[in-house]
């Protein structure tokens, strides 16, 4: 075995190591990207559950809130806008534009739902309605599930973004155009404030 053959074998061995390393990095990035997409699908399930509950809530409240039709219409309009934004985000989870639009739509929906619940406080017979109480409980449970799913999604996005930005995986990420993913951030100020308890 000559020196040239030995050098060629070493170069070929090194090239194979680089190829296998690149494949491993690529597969790791794909795995991380799929994890955050799956995490978003969990948010999507809970948001759709919420969107399905809202028309029932509005129908129940309609009989009692005859003078509050503007609030009820605003809830339905915000629900439809949020559902559209969710569909766009589900098509491309992690997209900065889609996630920002979803955050804004969810913020608007949360605001009008808060207004609906505030208005319903003035109607004791509506508060006492069994169907309204059950829908409110289901909506509250769904909100908690959304919060947990959003946290899991944001954790997955952070893990993906860390993986694509760290050396040497950033070389593979740049070569194969693994784009940064965006978090699902809270845009309503009241969600960032602490809960105020009064006695």
KABEL-V763656 format. One record per backbone hydrogen bond with DSSP energy under -1.0 kcal/mol. NH is the residue of the N-H (numbers start at 1). CO is the residue of the C=O. E is the energy in kcal/mol with one decimal. If there is no record, write none. Layout:
# KABEL-V763656
NH|CO|E + NH|CO|E
This chain:
# KABEL-V763656
6|2|-2.0 + 7|3|-2.4 + 8|4|-2.5 + 9|5|-2.4 + 10|6|-2.3 + 11|7|-2.6 + 12|8|-2.6 + 13|9|-2.6 + 14|10|-2.6 + 15|11|-2.6 + 16|12|-2.3 + 17|13|-2.1 + 18|14|-2.3 + 19|15|-2.4 + 20|16|-2.8 + 21|17|-2.6 + 22|18|-2.6 + 23|19|-2.5 + 24|20|-2.3 + 25|21|-2.5 + 26|22|-2.7 + 27|23|-2.8 + 28|24|-2.1 + 29|25|-2.1 + 30|26|-2.4 + 31|27|-2.5 + 32|28|-2.2 + 33|29|-2.5 + 34|30|-2.7 + 35|31|-1.8 + 36|32|-1.9 + 37|33|-1.9 + 38|34|-2.5 + 39|35|-2.3 + 40|36|-2.0 + 41|37|-1.8 + 42|38|-1.2 + 43|39|-1.3 + 44|40|-2.8 + 45|41|-2.0 + 46|42|-1.7 + 47|43|-2.9 + 48|44|-2.4 + 49|45|-1.8 + 50|46|-2.2 + 51|47|-2.9 + 52|48|-2.0 + 53|49|-1.5 + 54|50|-1.8 + 57|53|-2.1 + 58|54|-2.6 + 59|55|-2.6 + 60|56|-2.2 + 61|57|-2.2 + 62|58|-2.0 + 65|61|-2.7 + 68|65|-1.7 + 72|68|-1.8 + 73|69|-2.7 + 74|70|-2.1 + 75|71|-2.1 + 76|72|-2.1 + 77|73|-2.6 + 78|74|-2.6 + 79|75|-2.4 + 80|76|-2.5 + 81|77|-2.2 + 82|78|-2.6 + 83|79|-2.5 + 84|80|-2.0 + 85|81|-2.3 + 86|82|-2.5 + 87|83|-2.0 + 88|84|-2.0 + 89|85|-2.4 + 90|86|-2.6 + 91|87|-1.4 + 95|92|-1.9 + 99|95|-2.9 + 100|96|-2.0 + 101|97|-2.4 + 102|98|-2.2 + 103|99|-2.4 + 104|100|-2.4 + 105|101|-2.5 + 106|102|-2.9 + 107|103|-2.0 + 108|104|-2.4 + 109|105|-2.4 + 110|106|-2.7 + 111|107|-2.0 + 112|108|-2.1 + 113|109|-2.4 + 114|110|-2.1 + 115|111|-1.8 + 116|112|-2.3 + 117|113|-2.6 + 118|114|-2.1 + 119|115|-2.7 + 120|116|-2.5 + 122|119|-1.5 + 123|120|-1.6 + 127|123|-2.0 + 128|124|-1.9 + 133|129|-2.4 + 134|130|-2.3 + 135|131|-2.6 + 136|132|-2.6 + 137|133|-2.1 + 138|134|-2.5 + 139|135|-2.6 + 140|136|-2.4 + 141|137|-2.4 + 142|138|-2.4 + 143|139|-2.5 + 144|140|-1.9 + 145|141|-2.0 + 146|142|-2.7 + 147|143|-2.2 + 148|144|-2.1 + 149|145|-2.7 + 150|146|-2.9 + 151|147|-2.0 + 152|148|-2.3 + 153|149|-2.5 + 154|150|-2.8 + 155|151|-2.2 + 156|152|-2.2 + 157|153|-2.7 + 158|154|-2.3 + 159|155|-2.2 + 160|156|-2.4 + 161|157|-3.2 + 162|158|-2.7 + 163|159|-2.3 + 164|160|-2.5 + 165|161|-1.4 + 166|162|-1.5 + 170|166|-2.0 + 171|168|-1.5 + 173|169|-2.8 + 174|170|-2.3 + 175|171|-2.0 + 176|172|-2.4 + 178|173|-2.6 + 182|94|-1.7 + 185|183|-1.0
